[in-house]
Amino acid sequence: MRFTLVPSDAQDTAAARQLDTGFPKLEFGEPLEGEFRRTHRQKVLPWMKAGFAALGLMSLALWILDHWQLPEAFVPLSHVTRLVVMLPLAALGFGMTYVLGRHEALVRVNTLVFAGFTLAAIVLDGFLARAAAPLAFSGVSAALLIGCTTMGLRFWPALDVCGALALLAIGTVMFAGWGAAQVIPYALTQITVVGIGCAAAYALEHAVRAAYLEAVVIAHLGERDGLTGVFNRRVFDRYLERVWQQAIVDKSLVVLMLVDADNFRSYNDRFGLKAGDDCIRQIAAAISGCARRPLDFCARYSGIQFAIVLANPDRLYAEDIPQHVRAAIAALGIPHPDSPNGRHVTVSVGVALTVPRVSDSRDAFIELAQAALREAHEKGGDRAEARESESSLVQTGMFRAEVALAIARAR
């Protein structure tokens, strides 16, 4: 069933766009394709185990069946083909699923193992054809069907590998001596099996790809604030925890900025909630645009408060961000006649700095930023105030002084 998105910021994601345009060639644009292939390797591991187990059981079943379907002279060849070649190859492939696990080479290695298994069955057909023996079930068609659906191959590689093996099997019996009466039904069988197997492989991969895209979109929506499209509080908590723990190990600086619109309640009272929501969306876009480094993080913290987390920032860069935020909001020019700082919407920024230690509290660090934000509001708003944790290292004291100097100059 096709996945349909409701209007939201999820429509701007690569996964949502891919779902909307479709993927009849079973290929995504990058980086989605690379991410999907890594996920696909993990998903197909149980199928590969089942496929090689089926090949092993089929080897034993064919060895038993050969006593009834093959001329007596070919029974020793059946012993060698089924028990010495095919069964060990099936066991090898099954074992590789544990040895290589989710390694990217697993599919390539086991494709070679599967090809060797099928080639053994093709060789047996060639000997039968050369001796003008009657048509017998050697297992080529069954192996091809298993290969198309359970060897971890995506559709196009499955078509290439199984199609090549089917053509090799047809060519082998044709040139080995079988006549048209035997070659035609043999060829039709292999072509039909590959067609059915590849059709199943296409449908399966299409369903897997669609499910992958849906999961990516749902995960994206679950991490985003529904109004603004920036990350939500839950993701903020997880991200700050990771940055905090890494900073403890690296003894590096962490900066948290809380941004809050000044006198926003009066804005809602004058213009209404819808205009207030539009204003919050514009503020969120402007703030997120100020976090420019790849690891800079912006989230909606609560209500009209937004948070920016900087991991191990350059000193000058961290000094500039609060002022860039204020300038970006001012540049929006959103009318606010009741603002005490002019006639446009402004924001206050509370900045907390620390080099955390194991004994330090992340919650206390957040409270430090909130205290700085309250101080900015108490001083009239439209300003940034910085506070530093007592546990910070000596160089962060210099950093705090430089931040304070930069803030004073900006005023």
C-alpha positions in Angstrom: 0.0 0.0 0.0 1.4 3.4 -1.0 2.4 5.7 1.9 0.8 9.1 1.8 2.2 12.1 3.7 0.1 14.8 5.2 1.4 18.4 4.7 4.3 18.9 7.1 8.0 19.6 7.1 8.5 15.9 6.4 7.6 16.7 2.8 11.0 18.4 2.6 13.0 15.3 3.5 14.7 13.2 0.8 12.8 10.1 1.9 9.4 11.8 1.5 10.4 13.2 -1.9 11.5 9.7 -2.9 8.2 8.2 -1.8 6.3 10.9 -3.7 8.2 10.4 -7.0 8.4 6.6 -6.7 11.3 4.3 -7.5 10.5 1.9 -10.4 14.2 1.3 -11.1 14.7 0.3 -7.5 17.3 2.9 -6.8 17.3 6.0 -4.5 19.3 9.1 -4.7 22.3 9.5 -2.4 22.7 9.4 0.5 19.5 7.4 0.8 20.7 4.6 -1.4 23.8 4.0 0.6 21.9 4.1 3.9 19.3 1.7 2.5 22.0 -0.8 1.3 23.5 -0.9 4.7 20.1 -1.5 6.3 19.3 -4.1 3.6 22.3 -6.2 4.5 21.1 -6.4 8.0 17.6 -7.3 7.1 18.5 -10.1 4.7 20.8 -12.1 7.0 18.0 -14.4 8.3 16.9 -15.0 4.7 20.4 -16.0 3.7 20.6 -18.5 6.5 17.2 -20.0 5.5 18.3 -20.1 1.8 21.5 -22.0 2.5 19.7 -24.3 4.8 17.3 -25.0 2.0 20.1 -25.7 -0.4 21.7 -28.1 2.0 18.5 -30.0 2.5 17.9 -30.0 -1.3 21.3 -31.6 -1.8 20.4 -34.5 0.5 17.0 -34.9 -1.1 18.4 -34.9 -4.6 21.1 -37.4 -3.6 18.3 -39.8 -2.5 16.2 -39.0 -5.5 19.1 -39.7 -7.9 19.0 -43.4 -6.9 15.6 -43.6 -8.7 15.8 -41.0 -11.5 19.4 -41.5 -12.8 20.9 -44.4 -14.7 23.0 -46.6 -12.5 26.2 -45.5 -14.2 25.6 -41.9 -13.0 25.0 -42.7 -9.3 28.7 -42.3 -8.3 28.8 -39.0 -10.1 25.7 -38.0 -8.1 27.5 -38.9 -4.8 30.4 -36.7 -5.7 28.2 -33.8 -6.9 25.6 -33.8 -4.1 27.6 -34.9 -1.1 31.2 -33.7 -1.9 30.5 -30.4 -3.7 26.9 -29.1 -3.2 26.3 -30.0 0.4 29.7 -28.6 1.7 29.1 -25.4 -0.4 25.6 -25.0 1.2 27.2 -25.5 4.7 30.0 -23.0 3.8 27.4 -20.4 2.8 25.4 -21.0 6.0 28.6 -20.7 8.1 29.6 -17.5 6.4 26.4 -15.8 7.6 27.9 -16.2 11.1 31.5 -15.6 10.3 31.0 -12.4 8.2 27.8 -11.4 10.0 26.8 -8.0 8.7 30.0 -7.3 6.9 29.5 -5.7 3.5 31.5 -8.6 1.8 29.0 -11.2 3.0 26.6 -10.9 0.0 29.5 -11.0 -2.5 31.1 -14.0 -0.9 27.8 -16.0 -0.6 26.9 -15.1 -4.1 30.0 -16.8 -5.3 29.2 -19.8 -3.0 25.7 -20.0 -4.5 27.1 -19.8 -8.0 29.4 -22.7 -7.3 26.5 -24.7 -5.9 24.4 -24.1 -9.0 27.4 -24.8 -11.3 27.8 -28.2 -9.8 24.2 -29.0 -10.7 24.8 -27.7 -14.2 27.8 -29.9 -14.6 25.7 -32.9 -13.7 23.2 -31.9 -16.4 26.0 -31.6 -18.9 27.2 -35.1 -18.2 23.7 -36.4 -18.6 23.2 -34.6 -21.9 26.6 -35.8 -23.2 25.6 -39.4 -22.5 22.1 -38.8 -24.1 20.5 -39.7 -20.8 16.9 -38.8 -20.2 15.9 -35.4 -18.7 16.2 -35.5 -14.9 15.6 -33.1 -12.0 19.2 -31.9 -11.2 18.2 -29.0 -8.9 19.3 -26.2 -11.2 15.8 -24.6 -11.4 15.2 -24.9 -7.6 18.6 -23.4 -6.9 17.9 -20.5 -9.3 14.6 -19.9 -7.5 16.2 -19.9 -4.1 19.0 -17.6 -5.4 16.6 -15.0 -6.7 14.7 -14.7 -3.4 16.9 -15.6 -0.4 20.5 -15.0 -1.2 20.4 -11.4 -0.1 20.7 -10.1 -3.6 18.8 -7.0 -4.7 16.7 -7.3 -7.9 19.2 -6.2 -10.5 22.1 -8.3 -9.1 19.7 -11.3 -8.8 18.6 -10.9 -12.4 22.3 -10.7 -13.6 23.5 -13.7 -11.6 20.6 -16.0 -12.0 20.0 -15.0 -15.6 23.7 -15.7 -16.4 23.5 -19.1 -14.6 20.3 -20.0 -16.5 21.9 -19.2 -19.9 25.0 -21.2 -18.9 22.8 -24.2 -18.0 20.9 -24.0 -21.3 24.1 -23.6 -23.3 25.8 -26.5 -21.5 23.1 -29.1 -22.3 22.7 -27.8 -25.8 26.3 -28.2 -26.7 26.7 -31.4 -24.7 24.4 -33.3 -27.0 20.7 -33.0 -26.0 18.4 -32.6 -28.9 15.6 -30.0 -29.3 13.0 -32.3 -27.7 15.0 -32.1 -24.4 16.7 -28.7 -24.7 13.4 -26.7 -25.3 11.5 -27.9 -22.2 14.7 -27.6 -20.2 15.3 -24.0 -21.4 11.7 -23.0 -20.9 11.9 -24.4 -17.3 15.0 -22.3 -16.5 13.7 -19.1 -18.1 10.3 -19.5 -16.4 11.9 -20.1 -13.0 14.3 -17.1 -13.4 11.3 -14.9 -14.5 9.2 -16.0 -11.5 12.1 -15.6 -9.1 13.1 -12.2 -10.4 9.5 -11.0 -10.3 9.3 -12.1 -6.7 12.7 -10.4 -6.0 11.4 -7.1 -7.6 8.2 -7.2 -5.6 10.0 -8.0 -2.4 12.7 -5.3 -2.8 10.1 -2.7 -3.8 8.2 -3.5 -0.6 11.3 -3.4 1.5 12.4 -0.1 0.0 8.9 1.4 0.6 8.9 0.2 4.2 12.4 1.7 4.7 11.3 5.1 3.4 8.2 5.1 5.5 10.3 4.3 8.6 12.7 7.1 7.8 9.8 9.6 7.4 8.1 8.4 10.6 11.4 8.6 12.5 11.9 12.1 11.1 8.4 13.2 12.2 9.0 11.7 15.6 12.1 13.8 16.1 10.7 17.1 14.9 8.5 19.7 16.5 5.2 19.7 14.7 4.9 23.5 14.5 8.4 24.6 13.7 10.1 21.6 12.1 13.2 21.9 14.2 14.2 19.1 16.6 12.0 18.5 19.6 12.8 18.4 23.4 13.2 14.6 23.4 15.9 14.8 20.7 17.5 17.7 22.5 17.9 15.7 25.7 19.5 12.8 23.9 21.9 15.0 21.9 23.0 17.1 24.9 23.6 13.8 26.8 25.9 12.5 24.0 27.7 15.8 23.8 28.1 16.0 27.6 29.6 12.5 27.9 32.0 13.1 25.0 33.1 16.4 26.5 33.9 14.7 29.8 36.2 12.3 27.9 37.8 15.1 25.7 37.8 17.8 28.5 36.2 20.1 25.9 33.9 23.0 26.1 30.1 22.7 25.9 28.0 25.8 25.2 24.2 25.9 25.6 22.1 28.8 24.5 18.5 29.3 25.4 16.6 31.8 23.2 13.3 33.3 24.2 11.1 35.9 22.5 10.6 39.1 24.6 7.1 39.9 25.8 5.6 37.3 23.5 2.4 37.0 25.5 1.3 40.5 24.6 2.1 39.7 20.9 -0.4 36.7 21.1 -2.9 38.9 22.9 -2.8 41.6 20.2 -2.5 39.4 17.0 -4.0 36.1 18.0 -2.7 32.5 18.3 -2.4 31.9 14.6 -0.2 34.9 14.1 1.7 33.8 17.2 2.3 30.4 15.6 3.5 32.0 12.3 5.9 34.2 14.4 7.3 31.2 16.2 7.9 29.4 12.9 9.8 32.4 11.6 11.9 32.7 14.8 12.7 28.9 14.6 13.9 29.2 11.0 16.1 32.2 11.8 17.6 30.6 14.9 18.4 27.2 13.1 20.0 29.2 10.3 22.5 30.6 12.8 23.8 27.2 13.8 26.1 26.7 10.8 28.6 24.0 11.8 27.7 20.3 11.0 27.5 19.4 14.7 25.6 22.5 15.8 22.2 21.6 17.1 19.0 23.6 17.3 15.8 22.4 19.0 12.5 23.8 20.4 13.1 23.5 24.1 9.6 24.6 25.5 6.9 27.0 24.4 8.7 29.8 22.7 12.1 28.9 24.0 14.7 27.4 21.6 18.0 25.8 22.5 21.3 25.8 20.6 24.0 23.3 21.6 27.6 23.9 20.5 30.1 21.0 21.0 33.7 22.1 21.5 33.2 25.4 19.6 35.9 27.8 18.5 35.9 30.7 20.9 35.2 33.5 18.4 32.5 31.4 16.8 30.6 30.9 20.1 31.0 34.6 20.9 29.3 35.5 17.6 26.3 33.1 17.7 24.2 35.0 20.3 24.6 38.2 18.4 23.9 36.5 15.1 20.6 35.1 16.6 19.5 38.5 17.8 20.4 40.1 14.5 18.6 37.4 12.5 15.4 37.9 14.5 15.7 41.7 14.1 16.1 41.2 10.4 12.7 39.5 10.2 11.1 42.8 11.1 8.0 41.1 12.7 5.8 44.0 14.0 5.3 44.0 17.7 3.9 47.4 18.8 3.9 46.4 22.5 7.6 45.5 22.6 9.6 47.5 25.2 12.6 47.3 22.9 11.2 49.0 19.8 8.3 48.1 17.5 9.5 44.6 16.3 9.9 41.2 17.9 13.2 40.7 19.7 14.8 37.8 21.7 16.9 37.4 24.7 19.6 34.8 24.9 20.9 33.0 28.0 24.4 31.4 27.4 25.9 28.7 29.7 29.5 27.5 29.3 31.2 24.6 31.0 33.9 21.9 30.6 32.0 19.1 32.3 33.5 16.7 34.8 32.1 13.3 35.8 30.7 14.7 39.0 28.9 17.6 37.2 25.1 17.7 36.6 23.7 18.2 33.2 20.5 19.5 34.7 22.4 22.1 36.7 24.0 23.1 33.4 20.6 23.7 31.9 19.5 25.6 34.9 22.6 27.8 34.5 21.5 28.7 31.0 18.0 29.4 32.3 19.4 31.7 35.0 21.3 33.6 32.3 18.1 33.9 30.2 16.2 35.2 33.3 18.9 37.8 33.8 18.6 38.9 30.2 14.9 39.3 30.6 15.2 41.2 33.9 17.6 43.6 32.2 15.0 44.6 29.7 15.4 41.9 27.1 16.9 42.1 23.6 20.3 41.1 24.9 22.5 38.1 25.7 23.9 37.1 29.1 26.5 34.5 29.7 27.2 32.4 32.8 30.0 29.8 33.4 30.0 26.8 35.5 32.3 26.7 38.5 33.7 23.4 37.3 35.1 24.9 34.1 38.8 24.9 33.4 41.0 27.9 33.6 40.9 28.6 29.8 37.1 28.9 29.9 37.4 31.7 32.4 39.3 33.6 29.7 36.6 32.5 27.3 33.8 33.8 29.6 35.6 37.2 29.8 35.9 37.4 26.0 32.2 36.5 25.6 31.2 39.2 28.1 33.4 41.7 26.2 31.8 40.7 22.9 28.3 41.1 24.4 29.2 44.5 25.8 30.5 45.7 22.5 27.4 44.5 20.7 25.2 46.6 23.0 
